[in-house]
Amino acid sequence: MKAPLLVFLASLIPASLFAQSILHEETTAPPEVAGAIEELVIEWADKFNRGDWVQIHDTWDPDEEAPYYLGEERDRWVMGKEGLHSYFNPPRALLSLMENVNIVPYRLRVRQVSDSIVIATWDNRLDLKVRTRPAINDDYRVNAVFRRKPEGWMFIHYAELAWSALTYMEHLYRKSVSPGFPGNAMPYDRTWRPADGETPMSTVHE
């Protein structure tokens, strides 16, 4: 088979199939639904990372009269079509402040509650560089609701949920422990798994 044909066939396969799945074992939605939501979440993060804000807006149901959006950086909800449009179409000067952003979603749980509605939760790891400021890192939780449309699943609700100050400080202290030091496992870390017979130090984050 010639190389150009291989490239073409590969382009027809969702990118998520080439990467490690971010679906959590607690997902209860049918595989085809969970896979579609996983692909959408990964696509959403990719568009955000590329600064393709208009395309992000296009992942929302245009027929939803009262979409809700809450970014971690906001003190109030963005509500309604006009608010959502304004949020995803910020002034060019504001966009120019963002030098680099990388969002990596993980630990995705998907639950189908009806033929047309799905609820999902996941975590995002964020690396962000704003002009004149040093790069920062953050981890936060996400809750979203999707509606099935003829063209596929679309957002109707999205909320980023920051940790409490106490939980976040505990995370930082645990994260700073030297590798290999006894008892340094972080139950809420995406790669952490308790050893056989080991009792997690905390299960509240799982």
Backbone as CSV, one residue per row, in Angstrom:
resi,resn,N_x,N_y,N_z,CA_x,CA_y,CA_z,C_x,C_y,C_z
1,MET,0.847,-1.196,0.000,0.000,0.000,0.000,0.878,1.241,0.000
2,LYS,0.572,2.195,-0.837,1.401,3.371,-0.952,1.215,4.294,0.254
3,ALA,2.304,5.029,0.556,2.305,5.894,1.732,1.182,6.918,1.727
4,PRO,0.904,7.632,0.616,-0.184,8.625,0.628,-1.532,8.029,1.019
5,LEU,-1.784,6.768,0.574,-3.044,6.127,0.910,-3.102,5.817,2.398
6,LEU,-1.973,5.399,2.977,-1.914,5.124,4.408,-2.202,6.383,5.214
7,VAL,-1.627,7.488,4.783,-1.855,8.752,5.473,-3.324,9.138,5.412
8,PHE,-3.941,8.937,4.222,-5.352,9.274,4.067,-6.226,8.424,4.976
9,LEU,-5.958,7.100,5.014,-6.753,6.217,5.861,-6.581,6.559,7.326
10,ALA,-5.358,6.928,7.702,-5.105,7.281,9.105,-5.868,8.530,9.503
11,SER,-6.056,9.446,8.551,-6.763,10.686,8.853,-8.236,10.453,9.142
12,LEU,-8.760,9.307,8.714,-10.167,8.996,8.944,-10.417,8.413,10.321
13,ILE,-9.364,8.011,11.018,-9.481,7.386,12.324,-9.352,8.456,13.392
14,PRO,-10.252,8.515,14.402,-10.153,9.516,15.459,-8.788,9.488,16.130
15,ALA,-8.279,10.694,16.422,-6.941,10.799,17.014,-6.871,10.087,18.356
16,SER,-8.018,10.040,19.081,-8.018,9.426,20.403,-7.675,7.946,20.356
17,LEU,-7.849,7.304,19.186,-7.539,5.884,19.088,-6.038,5.630,19.080
18,PHE,-5.256,6.663,18.732,-3.817,6.503,18.692,-3.174,6.793,20.044
19,ALA,-3.925,7.413,20.950,-3.395,7.784,22.249,-4.009,6.901,23.327
20,GLN,-3.400,6.954,24.500,-3.946,6.211,25.624,-5.299,6.800,26.009
21,SER,-6.275,5.952,26.243,-7.608,6.420,26.576,-7.590,7.167,27.901
22,ILE,-8.395,8.236,27.985,-8.509,8.982,29.236,-9.761,8.580,30.008
23,LEU,-10.489,7.582,29.500,-11.700,7.139,30.180,-11.360,6.424,31.486
24,HIS,-12.076,6.774,32.544,-11.902,6.141,33.851,-12.752,4.884,33.913
25,GLU,-12.327,3.940,34.727,-13.028,2.656,34.825,-14.438,2.801,35.392
26,GLU,-14.739,3.932,36.041,-16.072,4.139,36.593,-17.070,4.642,35.558
27,THR,-16.650,4.801,34.315,-17.565,5.193,33.244,-18.655,4.138,33.084
28,THR,-19.914,4.583,32.998,-21.040,3.656,32.873,-21.780,3.804,31.542
29,ALA,-21.458,4.815,30.763,-22.133,5.011,29.476,-21.729,3.906,28.503
30,PRO,-22.589,3.580,27.535,-22.230,2.594,26.516,-20.928,2.997,25.822
31,PRO,-20.146,2.010,25.395,-18.827,2.311,24.791,-18.872,3.324,23.656
32,GLU,-19.898,3.232,22.790,-19.940,4.162,21.658,-20.204,5.595,22.122
33,VAL,-21.014,5.751,23.193,-21.295,7.080,23.736,-20.068,7.611,24.478
34,ALA,-19.481,6.764,25.317,-18.292,7.179,26.060,-17.165,7.567,25.111
35,GLY,-16.995,6.796,24.027,-15.951,7.097,23.060,-16.176,8.422,22.363
36,ALA,-17.438,8.733,22.054,-17.758,9.998,21.393,-17.481,11.183,22.314
37,ILE,-17.826,11.042,23.597,-17.562,12.116,24.554,-16.060,12.274,24.773
38,GLU,-15.348,11.162,24.858,-13.895,11.223,25.015,-13.256,11.982,23.849
39,GLU,-13.692,11.670,22.644,-13.148,12.343,21.464,-13.447,13.837,21.500
40,LEU,-14.659,14.204,21.949,-15.037,15.603,22.013,-14.209,16.351,23.057
41,VAL,-13.996,15.732,24.224,-13.212,16.373,25.284,-11.771,16.590,24.833
42,ILE,-11.188,15.595,24.176,-9.822,15.727,23.667,-9.757,16.792,22.574
43,GLU,-10.769,16.804,21.712,-10.843,17.817,20.647,-10.962,19.213,21.247
44,TRP,-11.790,19.363,22.271,-11.976,20.648,22.940,-10.653,21.162,23.494
45,ALA,-9.895,20.286,24.192,-8.610,20.696,24.757,-7.631,21.086,23.660
46,ASP,-7.624,20.335,22.561,-6.726,20.640,21.451,-7.035,22.008,20.850
47,LYS,-8.304,22.317,20.675,-8.690,23.621,20.129,-8.308,24.749,21.085
48,PHE,-8.487,24.509,22.370,-8.116,25.517,23.366,-6.616,25.757,23.326
49,ASN,-5.846,24.671,23.230,-4.391,24.799,23.209,-3.903,25.557,21.982
50,ARG,-4.627,25.422,20.878,-4.248,26.121,19.647,-4.836,27.524,19.574
51,GLY,-5.600,27.916,20.600,-6.196,29.236,20.607,-7.324,29.386,19.610
52,ASP,-7.936,28.263,19.242,-9.011,28.279,18.245,-10.342,28.491,18.955
53,TRP,-10.530,29.676,19.499,-11.670,29.953,20.367,-12.997,29.879,19.627
54,VAL,-13.009,30.294,18.378,-14.253,30.244,17.615,-14.712,28.804,17.450
55,GLN,-13.765,27.907,17.174,-14.114,26.504,17.021,-14.566,25.890,18.348
56,ILE,-14.028,26.387,19.470,-14.490,25.928,20.773,-15.966,26.287,20.940
57,HIS,-16.313,27.492,20.561,-17.701,27.939,20.644,-18.603,27.034,19.810
58,ASP,-18.077,26.522,18.720,-18.863,25.670,17.831,-19.158,24.291,18.424
59,THR,-18.510,23.947,19.542,-18.793,22.662,20.184,-20.022,22.755,21.095
60,TRP,-20.603,23.955,21.201,-21.794,24.160,22.035,-23.055,24.074,21.196
61,ASP,-24.112,23.574,21.810,-25.396,23.436,21.136,-25.967,24.819,20.828
62,PRO,-26.094,25.196,19.559,-26.601,26.527,19.218,-28.080,26.702,19.554
63,ASP,-28.782,25.601,19.787,-30.207,25.673,20.106,-30.475,25.782,21.604
64,GLU,-29.424,25.660,22.420,-29.595,25.770,23.870,-29.801,27.229,24.255
65,GLU,-30.952,27.525,24.850,-31.294,28.907,25.179,-30.561,29.419,26.415
66,ALA,-30.166,28.516,27.324,-29.548,28.961,28.568,-28.289,28.149,28.873
67,PRO,-27.257,28.264,28.027,-26.004,27.567,28.330,-25.340,28.182,29.561
68,TYR,-24.693,27.332,30.363,-23.986,27.792,31.559,-22.506,27.463,31.396
69,TYR,-21.640,28.419,31.725,-20.189,28.198,31.642,-19.537,28.866,32.847
70,LEU,-18.624,28.139,33.494,-17.875,28.704,34.618,-16.410,28.323,34.473
71,GLY,-15.567,29.316,34.169,-14.134,29.101,34.137,-13.573,29.237,35.537
72,GLU,-12.472,28.533,35.800,-11.870,28.570,37.133,-11.467,29.991,37.520
73,GLU,-11.143,30.813,36.525,-10.653,32.163,36.791,-11.779,33.168,37.066
74,ARG,-13.036,32.743,36.897,-14.161,33.667,37.004,-14.817,33.601,38.383
75,ASP,-15.360,34.744,38.800,-16.078,34.758,40.073,-17.578,34.575,39.874
76,ARG,-18.044,34.680,38.615,-19.456,34.497,38.328,-19.641,33.631,37.089
77,TRP,-20.821,33.048,36.992,-21.149,32.205,35.847,-21.328,33.041,34.585
78,VAL,-20.934,32.490,33.450,-21.323,33.015,32.143,-22.626,32.311,31.787
79,MET,-23.671,33.081,31.515,-24.988,32.486,31.307,-25.631,33.043,30.055
80,GLY,-26.266,32.179,29.279,-26.986,32.599,28.102,-26.133,32.666,26.852
81,LYS,-26.803,32.753,25.713,-26.105,32.755,24.423,-25.179,33.955,24.263
82,GLU,-25.664,35.132,24.657,-24.855,36.337,24.491,-23.605,36.288,25.363
83,GLY,-23.757,35.819,26.602,-22.606,35.707,27.494,-21.581,34.726,26.970
84,LEU,-22.062,33.599,26.455,-21.153,32.590,25.914,-20.417,33.127,24.692
85,HIS,-21.136,33.816,23.815,-20.518,34.383,22.620,-19.456,35.410,23.000
86,SER,-19.753,36.239,23.991,-18.792,37.243,24.430,-17.545,36.605,25.025
87,TYR,-17.740,35.536,25.808,-16.607,34.870,26.460,-15.668,34.257,25.431
88,PHE,-16.219,33.622,24.407,-15.395,32.947,23.417,-14.991,33.854,22.247
89,ASN,-15.304,35.122,22.356,-14.850,36.103,21.368,-14.247,37.299,22.106
90,PRO,-13.171,37.078,22.872,-12.582,38.157,23.673,-11.845,39.156,22.783
91,PRO,-11.585,40.359,23.298,-10.821,41.354,22.537,-9.450,40.795,22.136
92,ARG,-8.991,41.181,20.963,-7.699,40.697,20.460,-6.564,41.037,21.425
93,ALA,-6.651,42.196,22.058,-5.604,42.607,23.000,-5.494,41.631,24.169
94,LEU,-6.645,41.112,24.607,-6.644,40.154,25.709,-6.032,38.826,25.270
95,LEU,-6.373,38.378,24.074,-5.815,37.131,23.563,-4.306,37.218,23.389
96,SER,-3.803,38.410,23.038,-2.372,38.566,22.788,-1.549,38.400,24.061
97,LEU,-2.184,38.506,25.226,-1.459,38.337,26.487,-1.092,36.879,26.743
98,MET,-1.844,35.966,26.131,-1.610,34.550,26.357,-0.540,34.039,25.393
99,GLU,0.634,33.732,25.921,1.732,33.275,25.082,1.637,31.790,24.770
100,ASN,1.267,31.015,25.776,1.234,29.568,25.583,0.275,28.937,26.584
101,VAL,-0.443,27.913,26.140,-1.346,27.189,27.026,-1.361,25.724,26.619
102,ASN,-1.391,24.845,27.596,-1.474,23.416,27.310,-2.384,22.763,28.346
103,ILE,-3.538,22.293,27.887,-4.500,21.609,28.748,-4.486,20.121,28.404
104,VAL,-4.322,19.286,29.413,-4.326,17.832,29.222,-5.460,17.241,30.071
105,PRO,-6.544,16.798,29.449,-7.628,16.179,30.213,-7.288,14.738,30.581
106,TYR,-7.790,14.287,31.716,-7.559,12.900,32.134,-8.648,12.481,33.116
107,ARG,-8.714,11.205,33.399,-9.667,10.619,34.345,-11.100,11.036,34.013
108,LEU,-11.517,10.707,32.796,-12.850,11.070,32.304,-13.877,10.009,32.693
109,ARG,-14.944,10.442,33.352,-16.068,9.578,33.687,-17.286,10.041,32.894
110,VAL,-17.991,9.099,32.271,-19.138,9.446,31.433,-20.350,8.637,31.891
111,ARG,-21.467,9.338,32.103,-22.713,8.673,32.514,-23.849,9.175,31.635
112,GLN,-24.545,8.266,30.988,-25.680,8.643,30.147,-26.941,8.598,30.989
113,VAL,-27.675,9.715,31.024,-28.878,9.781,31.853,-30.159,9.692,31.028
114,SER,-30.051,9.881,29.720,-31.197,9.705,28.830,-30.663,9.516,27.418
115,ASP,-31.568,9.293,26.470,-31.127,9.106,25.089,-30.386,10.326,24.553
116,SER,-30.707,11.498,25.096,-30.136,12.728,24.537,-29.239,13.506,25.482
117,ILE,-29.082,13.037,26.737,-28.290,13.790,27.713,-27.216,12.905,28.338
118,VAL,-26.013,13.450,28.429,-24.883,12.769,29.064,-24.225,13.722,30.057
119,ILE,-23.833,13.182,31.203,-23.068,13.932,32.199,-21.655,13.368,32.217
120,ALA,-20.658,14.249,32.304,-19.270,13.793,32.357,-18.492,14.617,33.374
121,THR,-17.526,13.971,33.999,-16.580,14.666,34.871,-15.186,14.249,34.464
122,TRP,-14.260,15.157,34.593,-12.856,14.821,34.344,-11.958,15.831,35.029
123,ASP,-10.658,15.626,34.920,-9.667,16.529,35.483,-8.841,17.114,34.353
124,ASN,-8.388,18.342,34.532,-7.500,18.998,33.579,-6.191,19.369,34.253
125,ARG,-5.098,19.084,33.565,-3.801,19.623,33.972,-3.518,20.798,33.046
126,LEU,-3.211,21.943,33.627,-3.014,23.168,32.853,-1.608,23.717,33.048
127,ASP,-0.920,23.979,31.946,0.314,24.759,31.941,0.001,26.037,31.181
128,LEU,0.314,27.191,31.782,-0.083,28.469,31.203,1.058,29.475,31.287
129,LYS,1.289,30.167,30.171,2.292,31.239,30.137,1.629,32.502,29.618
130,VAL,1.560,33.514,30.475,1.013,34.813,30.117,2.163,35.796,29.965
131,ARG,2.054,36.680,28.991,3.117,37.632,28.722,3.456,38.455,29.967
132,THR,4.736,38.622,30.211,5.337,39.358,31.338,5.264,38.586,32.655
133,ARG,4.702,37.369,32.646,4.603,36.577,33.864,5.256,35.217,33.659
134,PRO,5.810,34.601,34.726,6.369,33.255,34.584,5.281,32.226,34.348
135,ALA,5.649,31.101,33.767,4.687,30.029,33.510,4.190,29.441,34.828
136,ILE,2.936,29.012,34.828,2.340,28.397,36.011,1.693,27.068,35.630
137,ASN,1.413,26.262,36.637,0.751,24.973,36.450,-0.421,24.877,37.413
138,ASP,-1.480,24.203,36.982,-2.635,24.029,37.850,-3.354,22.738,37.464
139,ASP,-4.042,22.134,38.420,-4.914,20.990,38.184,-6.293,21.345,38.721
140,TYR,-7.326,21.050,37.959,-8.670,21.355,38.422,-9.656,20.340,37.855
141,ARG,-10.830,20.293,38.471,-11.863,19.344,38.081,-12.854,20.007,37.133
142,VAL,-13.515,19.187,36.328,-14.482,19.695,35.359,-15.756,18.865,35.430
143,ASN,-16.879,19.546,35.307,-18.181,18.887,35.193,-18.870,19.457,33.957
144,ALA,-19.429,18.595,33.123,-20.073,19.078,31.895,-21.296,18.238,31.569
145,VAL,-22.235,18.861,30.861,-23.438,18.187,30.380,-23.482,18.349,28.864
146,PHE,-23.807,17.251,28.177,-23.837,17.239,26.716,-25.225,16.819,26.230
147,ARG,-25.616,17.373,25.069,-26.874,16.972,24.444,-26.569,16.335,23.084
148,ARG,-27.272,15.250,22.784,-27.101,14.603,21.484,-27.836,15.399,20.415
149,LYS,-27.112,15.743,19.364,-27.670,16.462,18.228,-27.476,15.607,16.976
150,PRO,-28.159,15.932,15.871,-27.953,15.157,14.642,-26.491,15.112,14.208
151,GLU,-25.737,16.191,14.504,-24.328,16.235,14.124,-23.394,15.669,15.177
152,GLY,-23.961,15.212,16.306,-23.130,14.622,17.357,-23.422,15.263,18.706
153,TRP,-22.649,14.883,19.731,-22.835,15.420,21.074,-22.269,16.835,21.150
154,MET,-22.952,17.715,21.917,-22.531,19.102,22.057,-22.709,19.565,23.496
155,PHE,-21.881,20.514,23.917,-21.955,21.071,25.266,-23.237,21.886,25.459
156,ILE,-23.816,21.792,26.672,-24.850,22.742,27.083,-24.516,23.312,28.463
157,HIS,-23.540,22.709,29.154,-23.144,23.156,30.491,-21.690,22.767,30.704
158,TYR,-20.905,23.679,31.313,-19.486,23.387,31.579,-19.062,24.174,32.812
159,ALA,-18.395,23.501,33.761,-17.925,24.179,34.973,-16.570,23.627,35.387
160,GLU,-15.628,24.531,35.612,-14.323,24.168,36.163,-14.371,24.382,37.665
161,LEU,-13.992,23.362,38.413,-14.159,23.372,39.864,-12.804,23.352,40.535
162,ALA,-12.422,24.475,41.120,-11.133,24.566,41.809,-11.197,23.836,43.145
163,TRP,-10.043,23.368,43.604,-9.970,22.764,44.923,-10.099,23.841,45.997
164,SER,-10.490,23.413,47.189,-10.452,24.341,48.315,-8.996,24.657,48.647
165,ALA,-8.769,25.754,49.362,-7.399,26.154,49.699,-6.682,25.054,50.492
166,LEU,-7.392,24.423,51.421,-6.779,23.384,52.248,-6.383,22.177,51.397
167,THR,-7.280,21.757,50.499,-6.990,20.619,49.636,-5.830,20.925,48.706
168,TYR,-5.798,22.138,48.168,-4.734,22.514,47.255,-3.381,22.573,47.967
169,MET,-3.353,23.074,49.185,-2.096,23.117,49.939,-1.610,21.708,50.248
170,GLU,-2.533,20.809,50.587,-2.147,19.416,50.834,-1.534,18.812,49.574
171,HIS,-2.144,19.115,48.418,-1.625,18.635,47.141,-0.200,19.132,46.922
172,LEU,0.051,20.408,47.177,1.385,20.974,46.964,2.407,20.346,47.893
173,TYR,2.028,20.151,49.157,2.957,19.541,50.107,3.285,18.101,49.713
174,ARG,2.269,17.341,49.291,2.503,15.962,48.878,3.340,15.913,47.600
175,LYS,3.064,16.832,46.689,3.761,16.860,45.405,5.241,17.152,45.577
176,SER,5.610,17.836,46.679,6.998,18.235,46.898,7.849,17.143,47.541
177,VAL,7.217,16.039,47.984,7.982,14.970,48.622,8.925,14.320,47.613
178,SER,10.139,14.024,48.029,11.141,13.450,47.138,10.680,12.097,46.609
179,PRO,10.945,11.809,45.318,10.593,10.502,44.743,11.233,9.368,45.536
180,GLY,10.442,8.327,45.796,10.972,7.176,46.511,10.860,7.270,48.012
181,PHE,10.510,8.440,48.545,10.366,8.573,49.984,9.119,7.818,50.438
182,PRO,9.213,7.016,51.518,8.060,6.204,51.952,6.828,7.055,52.238
183,GLY,5.696,6.563,51.756,4.435,7.220,52.053,4.175,8.470,51.248
184,ASN,4.847,8.627,50.115,4.672,9.858,49.348,3.624,9.732,48.245
185,ALA,2.897,8.613,48.207,1.890,8.432,47.161,0.785,9.468,47.289
186,MET,0.299,9.940,46.149,-0.772,10.935,46.116,-2.032,10.271,45.568
187,PRO,-3.017,9.956,46.415,-4.208,9.233,45.953,-4.940,9.916,44.809
188,TYR,-4.825,11.243,44.692,-5.555,11.931,43.648,-4.724,12.109,42.391
189,ASP,-3.495,11.583,42.391,-2.672,11.683,41.191,-3.188,10.715,40.142
190,ARG,-3.167,11.107,38.875,-3.763,10.293,37.809,-3.066,8.950,37.644
191,THR,-1.786,8.833,38.061,-1.036,7.589,37.860,-0.957,6.757,39.129
192,TRP,-1.517,7.241,40.242,-1.345,6.559,41.520,-2.257,5.356,41.638
193,ARG,-1.707,4.245,42.072,-2.488,3.049,42.374,-1.929,2.439,43.656
194,PRO,-2.787,2.102,44.633,-2.274,1.524,45.882,-1.677,0.152,45.646
195,ALA,-0.615,-0.146,46.393,0.000,-1.467,46.311,-0.929,-2.492,46.954
196,ASP,-0.677,-3.767,46.676,-1.516,-4.823,47.246,-1.532,-4.734,48.770
197,GLY,-2.726,-4.651,49.324,-2.865,-4.607,50.764,-2.670,-3.239,51.365
198,GLU,-2.329,-2.241,50.562,-2.086,-0.900,51.079,-3.386,-0.130,51.174
199,THR,-3.557,0.591,52.273,-4.735,1.416,52.462,-4.409,2.838,52.043
200,PRO,-5.172,3.418,51.121,-4.898,4.788,50.693,-4.926,5.752,51.884
201,MET,-4.021,6.737,51.862,-3.970,7.731,52.934,-5.231,8.587,52.915
202,SER,-5.812,8.753,51.735,-7.053,9.513,51.605,-7.771,9.042,50.373
203,THR,-9.069,8.912,50.430,-9.826,8.476,49.265,-10.790,9.555,48.790
204,VAL,-10.752,10.726,49.423,-11.726,11.754,49.099,-11.571,12.275,47.685
205,HIS,-10.379,12.167,47.093,-10.151,12.729,45.775,-10.363,11.725,44.653
206,GLU,-10.643,10.475,44.997,-10.809,9.460,43.948,-12.262,9.364,43.530
